Amino acid sequence: MAGQSLSRLSAGGSAPASQPRTGLENEVLRRPTASGAVRVVGFACVRCSASYPATIEIDSRGCPLCREAAPANLKPVYSSPVDPLAITAKAPRSLWRYAHALPCSLEDAVSLGEGQTPLIEAARIGRALGVRNLFIKDEGRNPTWSHKDRFSTVAVSVARAQGAKVVATASSGNAGASLAAYAARAGLPCVVATFGGSATAMLAQIRKYGATVLPLAHKMDRWTLLAEAATRYGWFIASPYHAPVVGSHALGIEGYKTIAYEIVEESGGVAPDWCVLPVCYGDAFFGVWSGFQELFAQGAIPRLPRMAAAEVHGSLAQALATGRDRLEERSLAFESLAVSIGAPRSTYQALKVLRESSGRAVPVNNDGLVDMQERLARDEGIFAELTSVTPLLAIARLRDERVIAPDAHVVAVATASGLKDLDRSAGPTGDDAIFRSTGDAWDWLGRHAGALMARQS
């Protein structure tokens, strides 16, 4: 395994979580930050709004009061209302230009230049879907080629500021690669607990960043290992590691708010009518919605968008239909190519977004997934991961059902680059011939691509 040895990680870890805390975490969360920055003064449940002190242990179980009825994540409470667009002239050209709206100061930021990804008008594929004003937020332009960098830059910044000695995650790819990169940038060891069958390209990327990779035969064993690591050695765990899942680390999720900030800035100060994302546990979904809510609260946008979740197995659609807060685990009727969102149950935080935004959850299967990926690349020059094109299939469904109007302003968030899962998406090309001469090449073009040979006038 690449990276730090487990014996070193254990020996070098911070004090076991069972020992009394030193107060460092509370000190960091409350200490003064850059001018105009907010401070985290506590946490609140996203479901029942119960308040908790800033010193509460983030243990992946969420709100203690909601644990039995409907497990729900926590969110940070700031010392003053967040004004996302109060950007100084000297702000960096990265996600950290919004440091004043994040739970860590710019001085403590661990950055690789993430954020500021392009919002690209997608007129050709928009016409094919029946949506004239379609835009793609291309998160594949981030440093490790996925939106997870927005989470990792904040999570690792907080971890280092709190004095963590090891950061860790359970991941099938994108989250692991991202956390490994930011841990390397911060000079921290990183452990990624994964499972057999994870995309080989992603595992290679994780190892190149120097992380220790632990493939486990049983998926649930990843969480057991991380729970033990948190308790015994005080590792900073970024991902969920208890079931039912409530979401990832609440402070890291704040990084996703910046997607909404950027969409509004890039759209000339307006929010879209619809914002559509691929959704598993809803970390990015909840973060983006929180960003829009903050902008609305400050009067920066006149209205909020409706949110749509492209999911695989339908737990959100079922919860919307039944009106229940507790999501049910769904049977796995098929093996999804969109592995990043293939969990059988989503979370309350995602359900909350759909309810508050009058949104829709759209189950998406494998039908048309590879074709849509290729079409997006061919028509718009955007090569997105299979999971990242599920929003386009969801938009097509909502357009067919006349939920989305043809003139609606729609933003689809493409969360990662198509280079991430080539082992799943790339089939035989059928064009592997090697031409022995230029004449052979011209003959082939004449038979297969004659339009290329039309004379220029």
C-alpha positions as MATLAB code, in Angstrom:
seq = 'MAGQSLSRLSAGGSAPASQPRTGLENEVLRRPTASGAVRVVGFACVRCSASYPATIEIDSRGCPLCREAAPANLKPVYSSPVDPLAITAKAPRSLWRYAHALPCSLEDAVSLGEGQTPLIEAARIGRALGVRNLFIKDEGRNPTWSHKDRFSTVAVSVARAQGAKVVATASSGNAGASLAAYAARAGLPCVVATFGGSATAMLAQIRKYGATVLPLAHKMDRWTLLAEAATRYGWFIASPYHAPVVGSHALGIEGYKTIAYEIVEESGGVAPDWCVLPVCYGDAFFGVWSGFQELFAQGAIPRLPRMAAAEVHGSLAQALATGRDRLEERSLAFESLAVSIGAPRSTYQALKVLRESSGRAVPVNNDGLVDMQERLARDEGIFAELTSVTPLLAIARLRDERVIAPDAHVVAVATASGLKDLDRSAGPTGDDAIFRSTGDAWDWLGRHAGALMARQS';
ca = [
       0.000    0.000    0.000;
       1.231    3.468   -0.862;
       1.596    6.157    1.778;
       2.090    6.032    5.531;
       2.238    2.720    7.355;
      -0.649    1.963    9.679;
       1.693    1.584   12.627;
       2.952    5.108   12.067;
      -0.569    6.416   11.633;
      -1.602    4.825   14.906;
       1.440    5.981   16.813;
       1.327    9.463   15.354;
      -2.376   10.027   15.801;
      -3.897   12.461   18.223;
      -5.218   11.401   21.599;
      -8.005    8.800   21.581;
     -11.435   10.389   21.420;
     -12.358    8.663   24.676;
      -9.904   10.903   26.547;
     -10.903   14.433   27.592;
     -10.544   16.961   24.797;
      -8.027   19.750   25.198;
     -10.350   22.544   24.111;
      -8.313   23.194   20.957;
     -11.307   22.487   18.723;
     -13.469   25.020   20.541;
     -10.658   27.565   20.544;
     -10.156   27.269   16.786;
     -13.836   27.485   15.979;
     -14.292   30.582   18.100;
     -11.061   32.478   17.654;
     -11.077   35.719   15.619;
     -10.460   35.254   11.930;
      -9.850   37.613    9.041;
     -11.625   40.943    9.001;
     -15.309   40.491    8.274;
     -15.184   36.713    8.683;
     -17.852   34.825   10.565;
     -17.162   32.369   13.369;
     -18.751   29.039   14.140;
     -20.416   29.368   17.545;
     -22.347   26.101   17.536;
     -24.291   23.570   15.511;
     -27.969   23.002   14.792;
     -29.929   20.002   13.586;
     -31.113   20.342    9.992;
     -34.386   18.631   10.973;
     -35.483   19.732   14.456;
     -33.241   22.837   14.771;
     -31.951   21.713   18.183;
     -28.864   23.695   19.181;
     -25.518   22.224   20.192;
     -22.259   23.835   21.346;
     -19.286   24.218   19.021;
     -17.529   21.549   21.103;
     -19.964   18.757   20.170;
     -18.171   15.752   18.730;
     -18.941   15.314   15.022;
     -19.278   11.532   15.103;
     -21.246   10.852   11.896;
     -24.463   10.146   13.827;
     -25.944   13.620   13.501;
     -28.495   15.057   15.883;
     -28.863   12.979   19.076;
     -32.555   13.933   19.382;
     -33.447   12.781   15.853;
     -31.390    9.617   15.847;
     -34.274    7.232   16.452;
     -37.064    8.932   14.519;
     -35.243   10.221   11.430;
     -31.441   10.540   11.548;
     -30.385   14.038   10.481;
     -27.101   15.861   10.041;
     -25.915   18.974   11.833;
     -25.012   22.312   10.287;
     -22.785   25.061   11.682;
     -24.226   28.164   13.296;
     -22.287   31.356   12.644;
     -21.739   34.381   14.853;
     -23.479   36.666   12.359;
     -25.458   36.347    9.110;
     -23.325   35.234    6.186;
     -22.932   37.690    3.315;
     -21.428   35.546    0.545;
     -20.720   38.386   -1.877;
     -18.845   40.653    0.547;
     -15.629   39.921   -1.333;
     -12.514   42.031   -0.807;
     -10.378   43.323   -3.675;
      -7.470   41.137   -2.519;
      -9.504   37.913   -2.360;
      -7.789   34.949   -4.058;
      -9.125   33.626   -7.349;
     -10.286   30.395   -5.784;
     -13.042   29.094   -3.553;
     -11.341   30.956   -0.707;
     -12.456   34.317   -2.086;
     -15.532   33.417   -0.007;
     -13.515   32.664    3.139;
     -15.650   35.140    5.074;
     -18.616   32.767    4.540;
     -16.776   29.569    5.474;
     -15.952   27.920    8.814;
     -12.195   28.450    8.478;
     -10.169   31.595    7.954;
      -8.178   32.358    4.829;
      -5.027   32.277    6.957;
      -5.685   28.627    7.795;
      -6.780   27.566    4.296;
      -5.258   24.526    2.609;
      -5.780   25.284   -1.060;
      -4.907   23.939   -4.492;
      -6.752   26.679   -6.381;
     -10.147   24.959   -6.309;
     -13.400   26.584   -7.339;
     -14.097   29.256   -9.952;
     -15.163   26.532  -12.388;
     -16.867   27.621  -15.628;
     -20.605   27.835  -16.181;
     -20.929   26.822  -19.817;
     -23.923   27.459  -22.041;
     -24.944   24.130  -23.575;
     -27.141   25.202  -26.478;
     -26.843   22.054  -28.602;
     -27.648   19.529  -25.917;
     -30.201   21.956  -24.502;
     -32.082   21.889  -27.805;
     -31.986   18.088  -27.771;
     -33.498   18.065  -24.269;
     -36.048   20.763  -25.090;
     -34.496   23.331  -22.738;
     -33.315   26.470  -24.501;
     -31.402   27.979  -21.582;
     -29.294   25.082  -20.329;
     -25.955   25.657  -18.620;
     -23.388   23.163  -17.315;
     -21.397   23.949  -14.180;
     -18.258   21.948  -14.988;
     -16.793   20.792  -11.684;
     -14.356   18.535  -13.508;
     -12.096   21.600  -13.750;
     -11.178   21.380  -10.051;
      -7.644   20.283   -9.045;
      -8.483   16.578   -8.657;
     -11.187   16.803  -11.344;
     -14.260   16.676   -9.112;
     -16.509   18.833   -6.945;
     -15.224   16.966   -3.887;
     -12.328   19.433   -3.800;
     -14.715   22.062   -2.441;
     -15.445   19.778    0.496;
     -11.852   18.639    1.010;
     -10.269   22.092    1.011;
     -12.543   23.137    3.880;
     -12.441   19.812    5.764;
      -8.649   19.529    5.654;
      -8.239   23.198    6.565;
     -10.438   22.658    9.627;
      -8.677   19.386   10.485;
      -5.230   20.958   10.404;
      -6.388   23.996   12.368;
      -7.831   21.685   15.024;
      -4.505   19.855   15.315;
      -5.544   16.594   13.648;
      -2.674   14.233   12.892;
      -4.481   11.955   10.372;
      -7.424   12.531    8.016;
      -9.460    9.629    6.664;
     -12.481    8.776    4.543;
     -14.507    5.871    3.202;
     -14.608    6.324   -0.549;
     -15.030    4.568   -3.871;
     -12.973    7.170   -5.661;
     -13.592   10.914   -5.976;
     -13.769   11.744   -2.276;
     -10.703    9.631   -1.543;
      -8.625   11.186   -4.313;
      -9.647   14.662   -3.253;
      -8.978   14.185    0.453;
      -5.624   12.542   -0.345;
      -4.555   15.520   -2.449;
      -5.465   18.099    0.179;
      -3.907   16.029    2.943;
      -0.704   15.943    0.906;
      -0.909   19.722    0.501;
      -1.392   20.112    4.261;
       1.406   17.683    5.123;
      -1.006   15.288    6.817;
      -1.202   11.488    6.438;
      -4.405   10.261    4.778;
      -6.181    6.903    4.926;
      -8.805    5.876    2.365;
     -10.935    2.849    3.225;
     -12.414    1.468    0.017;
     -13.856   -1.780   -1.329;
     -13.170   -4.312   -4.049;
     -14.346   -3.226   -7.486;
     -13.576    0.473   -7.095;
     -12.514    2.184  -10.313;
      -8.852    1.393  -10.913;
      -8.070    4.868  -12.277;
      -9.385    6.472   -9.092;
      -7.427    4.126   -6.835;
      -4.270    4.898   -8.792;
      -4.916    8.607   -8.331;
      -5.400    8.173   -4.574;
      -2.139    6.248   -4.249;
      -0.210    8.797   -6.309;
      -1.096   11.409   -3.679;
       0.592    9.218   -1.078;
      -2.480    8.045    0.800;
      -2.755    4.684    2.491;
      -5.455    2.677    0.701;
      -7.298   -0.067    2.594;
      -9.524   -2.173    0.296;
     -12.041   -4.171    2.328;
     -14.073   -7.114    1.090;
     -17.217   -5.938    2.895;
     -18.314   -2.324    2.387;
     -19.627   -1.883    5.923;
     -16.246   -2.854    7.349;
     -14.927    0.479    6.077;
     -17.153    2.298    8.537;
     -16.259   -0.045   11.396;
     -12.581    0.616   10.781;
     -13.042    4.390   10.680;
     -15.194    4.415   13.813;
     -12.470    2.491   15.639;
      -9.800    4.860   14.303;
     -11.738    7.907   15.499;
     -12.188    6.418   18.960;
      -8.720    4.937   19.430;
      -6.522    7.468   17.672;
      -8.569   10.606   17.129;
      -8.375   10.560   13.333;
     -10.369   13.312   11.612;
     -12.996   11.392    9.628;
     -14.412   13.355    6.711;
     -16.957   10.826    5.420;
     -19.948    9.076    6.984;
     -18.998    6.100    9.131;
     -22.215    5.164   10.907;
     -25.546    3.914    9.586;
     -28.065    5.185    8.771;
     -26.016    7.829    6.986;
     -26.815   11.456    7.771;
     -24.124   12.970    5.541;
     -20.452   13.848    5.662;
     -18.668   16.172    8.083;
     -20.868   19.243    8.592;
     -18.024   21.753    8.264;
     -16.712   20.258    5.033;
     -20.183   20.447    3.464;
     -19.985   24.238    3.798;
     -17.490   24.253    0.934;
     -20.252   23.265   -1.482;
     -22.088   26.549   -0.814;
     -19.589   28.192   -3.113;
     -21.071   26.390   -6.138;
     -24.242   28.430   -5.639;
     -22.282   31.646   -5.094;
     -20.419   31.115   -8.365;
     -23.522   30.180  -10.359;
     -25.176   33.438   -9.331;
     -22.073   35.516  -10.052;
     -21.581   33.840  -13.434;
     -25.274   34.330  -14.262;
     -25.180   38.091  -13.754;
     -26.647   38.099  -10.266;
     -29.638   35.827  -10.813;
     -30.390   32.299   -9.689;
     -31.530   29.690  -12.217;
     -35.099   28.446  -12.302;
     -33.801   24.913  -11.741;
     -30.521   23.542  -10.391;
     -30.002   19.808  -10.944;
     -27.360   17.604   -9.320;
     -26.552   13.908   -8.997;
     -27.439   12.940   -5.431;
     -26.324   10.128   -3.160;
     -26.161   11.282    0.465;
     -26.865   14.869   -0.544;
     -23.786   16.665    0.781;
     -23.328   18.843   -2.298;
     -27.091   19.101   -2.787;
     -27.558   20.482    0.728;
     -24.497   22.718    0.463;
     -25.584   24.268   -2.839;
     -29.091   24.897   -1.486;
     -27.603   26.504    1.636;
     -25.588   28.816   -0.596;
     -28.670   29.906   -2.503;
     -30.518   30.445    0.785;
     -27.735   32.685    2.108;
     -27.777   34.749   -1.082;
     -31.551   35.108   -0.853;
     -31.402   36.095    2.823;
     -28.956   38.899    1.954;
     -31.159   40.141   -0.897;
     -28.552   39.198   -3.507;
     -31.127   37.202   -5.510;
     -34.857   37.935   -5.751;
     -35.961   34.297   -5.626;
     -34.708   30.798   -4.921;
     -34.340   28.087   -7.571;
     -36.115   24.772   -7.543;
     -33.771   21.861   -6.951;
     -33.844   18.464   -8.649;
     -32.014   15.327   -7.566;
     -30.911   12.687  -10.043;
     -30.806    9.526   -7.928;
     -30.496    5.824   -8.706;
     -32.691    3.688   -6.493;
     -35.478    6.117   -5.627;
     -35.373    6.583   -1.850;
     -35.918   10.336   -2.166;
     -38.791    9.967   -4.618;
     -40.404    7.484   -2.241;
     -39.988    9.779    0.768;
     -41.527   12.685   -1.134;
     -44.469   10.487   -2.071;
     -45.056    9.153    1.454;
     -44.322   12.358    3.364;
     -42.085   10.553    5.849;
     -38.894   12.008    7.291;
     -37.167    8.655    7.708;
     -35.925    7.370    4.379;
     -36.264    3.674    3.674;
     -33.498    1.537    2.252;
     -34.393    0.441   -1.260;
     -33.665   -2.879   -2.887;
     -30.889   -2.796   -5.490;
     -32.793   -3.724   -8.626;
     -29.706   -3.295  -10.820;
     -26.014   -2.400  -10.645;
     -25.716    1.240  -11.612;
     -22.950    2.560  -13.827;
     -23.255    5.767  -11.806;
     -21.473    4.178   -8.867;
     -20.941    7.460   -7.005;
     -24.682    7.738   -6.334;
     -25.522    4.043   -6.144;
     -26.375    3.818   -2.422;
     -29.798    2.309   -1.625;
     -30.796    5.145    0.721;
     -30.226    8.902    0.659;
     -30.479   11.255    3.645;
     -32.819   13.642    5.377;
     -30.613   16.610    4.407;
     -31.295   15.874    0.717;
     -35.007   15.382    1.377;
     -35.140   18.726    3.197;
     -33.753   20.501    0.133;
     -36.399   18.981   -2.117;
     -39.218   19.926    0.239;
     -38.027   23.474    0.836;
     -37.437   24.154   -2.859;
     -40.568   22.426   -4.188;
     -38.106   20.205   -5.995;
     -38.228   16.808   -7.634;
     -36.332   13.527   -7.251;
     -35.822   11.607  -10.487;
     -34.668    7.961  -10.407;
     -32.233    7.301  -13.267;
     -31.133    3.883  -14.510;
     -28.366    2.888  -16.919;
     -30.483    3.352  -20.052;
     -28.982    6.088  -22.173;
     -26.270    6.950  -19.650;
     -23.217    6.243  -21.809;
     -24.952    7.727  -24.860;
     -25.639   10.935  -22.923;
     -22.034   11.090  -21.751;
     -20.826   10.779  -25.332;
     -23.352   13.298  -26.588;
     -22.302   15.885  -24.012;
     -18.661   15.394  -25.004;
     -19.372   15.428  -28.737;
     -21.831   18.339  -28.752;
     -20.415   20.595  -26.044;
     -16.810   19.525  -25.496;
     -17.487   18.522  -21.878;
     -16.302   15.037  -20.933;
     -18.102   14.222  -17.693;
     -18.144   11.171  -15.451;
     -21.147    8.880  -15.889;
     -22.609   10.030  -12.581;
     -22.243   13.623  -13.753;
     -24.557   13.180  -16.733;
     -27.449   11.775  -14.681;
     -28.768   15.359  -14.222;
     -29.225   15.576  -18.003;
     -31.323   12.414  -18.011;
     -33.322   13.848  -15.103;
     -33.859   17.100  -17.013;
     -35.086   15.131  -20.038;
     -37.606   13.323  -17.815;
     -38.826   16.512  -16.153;
     -39.123   18.211  -19.512;
     -41.155   15.279  -20.895;
     -43.445   15.564  -17.871;
     -43.732   19.329  -18.455;
     -42.361   20.074  -15.020;
     -39.535   22.131  -16.503;
     -40.682   24.780  -18.994;
     -38.911   25.011  -22.364;
     -37.699   28.549  -21.648;
     -36.563   27.825  -18.066;
     -33.054   28.793  -17.008;
     -31.578   25.437  -15.967;
     -28.162   24.644  -14.477;
     -26.892   21.065  -14.397;
     -23.895   20.477  -12.142;
     -21.449   18.046  -13.753;
     -19.610   16.890  -10.669;
     -16.520   15.150  -12.109;
     -14.418   14.505  -15.181;
     -15.035   11.558  -17.474;
     -11.427   10.509  -16.992;
     -12.475    9.213  -13.583;
     -14.386    6.136  -14.760;
     -13.056    5.251  -18.201;
     -12.891    1.629  -17.128;
     -16.707    1.685  -16.905;
     -17.621    3.997  -19.761;
     -15.156    3.214  -22.537;
     -16.064    0.354  -24.841;
     -14.350   -0.816  -28.029;
     -14.059    2.061  -30.464;
     -14.175    0.021  -33.661;
     -11.738    2.533  -35.216;
      -8.442    0.953  -34.247;
      -6.996    0.594  -37.742;
      -3.456    1.849  -38.257;
      -2.981    3.247  -41.758;
       0.151    2.266  -43.591;
       0.131    5.360  -45.787;
      -1.546    8.724  -46.147;
      -3.392    7.298  -49.158;
      -4.963    4.622  -46.947;
      -5.979    7.322  -44.469;
      -7.621    9.410  -47.205;
      -9.448    6.348  -48.524;
     -10.827    5.638  -45.051;
     -11.962    9.247  -44.646;
     -13.712    9.111  -48.009;
     -15.696    6.049  -46.944;
     -16.481    7.062  -43.348;
     -16.252   10.848  -43.061;
     -16.649   12.309  -46.508;
     -18.005   15.605  -45.184;
     -14.565   16.412  -43.830;
     -13.223   16.448  -47.384;
     -15.515   19.182  -48.741;
     -13.485   22.033  -50.254;
     -13.436   25.341  -48.431;
     -14.927   28.118  -50.555;
];
